[in-house]
Amino acid sequence: MALQQPATASWPEGFFAHRAGRGCPMCGNDWRSDDIGWGVLLHRGEVSQTYLWRSGQVRGYVVVIFTARHVAEPTELSAEEAAAFWRDVLTAGRALEQHYELVKMNYLLLGNVIPHAHWHLVPRREAAQDPAPGGPVPFALLDHRRQDEAVLQRDAAALRRILEGTA
């Protein structure tokens, strides 16, 4: 039996054009910038860039964006690109583990809103500090509200030191 979607459900406006690489919001970024508005640059990797995200209610929320070209699905990556992308993601994950006291890290590769390959790294903490211990973090907690800018900048500086090997 097929699942029925509500009659009002639809893909975001522009989704299919963005999936094809036309007007992709991520491709439109100036990747030379240390601040893309959504987040502050932590690391320029082999094929991607890592940003400490401003939105949401989870401290240390990071997004690693594939910047070598427009790619919507991981199956569109060459074997070399996929390996390099994963290395960049793991580099970011290790830095987050070193900087924060984590219980678990969630790695999410979605692209349902912006169909451009990017990983969400969501640090998980002890129950008193985690918004959904033992289960998935509702996406609204990653999208609504903003991080405290002073804390974000301090965390970014510490994470950069780790990623540069100077911590």
N, C-alpha and C positions, 0 to 999 in steps of 0.2 A: 504494500500500500504506500503510495507516494505521500510525502508530507505536503500539506496545504499551507501556502503562505497567505497572510491577510491580503485582501484586495488592494490595500493601500501601500503594500510593500513594493519598493523599487530600488534600483541601484542609484547611488548619488548622481546628481546632475553632472554631466560631462564625463562620467565614469568610462564609457566605452572609447571616447576620444583619448582620454588620459591613458587608458590601458594600451592603446596603440601608440602612445608617445606624443600625441598632439595636445599641447597645452598642459602637460603634466606639471602640477604644482611643485614637485620636487626638482624636476629638471630645470625649472625656471629660477632656481636659487643661484646666487653668486657663491660658488663653493670656495672662493678665495677668502671670503669673509670669515672672521672669527665668531660672528654672531649672526645667525640667520633668522632672528626673531623668535622662532619656536624654541631654539636652544643655543647654548654656547659651545663652541668647539672644544673638544678635549683632545682629539687625535686625528691626524690624517694618516690613514692606513694605506695598504697596497691598492685597494680598489674601492674604498669607502671612507666615509668620515663619521666620526663618533661625536655625538652631542649630548650634553646634559640638558634634559628637557625642562622647560619652564612650567609646563602645565601639570595639573594633577596634584594628588595628595600623597604621593609616594616619593619620599626623599631618595634621591639617587637614581631616579628613573632616567634611563639612557636610551637613545635611538641611534642605531648604526645604519647609515644610508649608503646604498651602493651608488657610487658617483661616477664610475667609469663610463657609463652610457645608460640609456633608458632600458630597464628590464622590469617587467611586471611579475614574472614568475621565476622561481629558482631553476626551473627546467630550461629556461632560456640562457642560462649561464654556461659558458664552456667549463670543462673540468678544472682548468687552471683558475678561472674566475671564481668558481664555486669554492675551491680550496682557499683561495686568497680571501674571499669574503668571510668564510668561516673562521679563518685565522684572525681577521680583524675583530670579529664578534667575540672570539675567545679572549683576545687581548683585553678588550673592554671588560668582559666578565671577570677576568682575573683581577683587574684593577679595582673593580667594585667590591669584590670579595676581600681584597687587602685593605681597602679604606673603611668599609662599613662592617659591622658585626652582623653577618647574615645567617639565616637558617637555611635559605634556599634561594636560588635565582630562577626566575621564569624567563624563558626565551620564546618570544612570539614573532612569527613571520606571517603577517595577515594580508594587508593590502586590499581590504574590502572597501575602504573609504578612499584611499589614495593608492591606486594600483602601480606602485613603484617599489621595487625590492628594498625593504628596510626591516631590520630586526628591532623589536622592543625588548629591552632588558629591564626586568622589573624585580628589584631587590625585595626579598621577603625576610621578615624579622620575627622576633619573639612575639607571642600572641598579643601582649599589651601594646606593641608598636605596629602591628600589622592590621590592615583594614579588613582582611578576610582570611585569618589563619586556617590552614588546612584545605583551602579551596582556591579557585581562581579569583583574581582581583577583578571586580566589575570594571569594565572599560571606562565608565563614567568617572571613576576615581583616578584614572590616568588622564582624563581629558578636562575635567571641570576644576575650576580654581587655578591659582598660580602658586608656584613655589616662592618662598621668601627669597628675595633677590640677593640679600647679603649672604645668607646661608648658601644659596646656589653658587655664588661667586667664590666663596671660601672652599666649598666642596670641589668646584671646577679646578681651582689652583692646586689643591692637594692631589686630585686625580691626574692632572697633567704631570705633576712631579713623579708620580708612580709610573705613568706611561712613558715618561722620558728616562726612567731609570735613575732618577735623582732623589727619590724618597728613601 
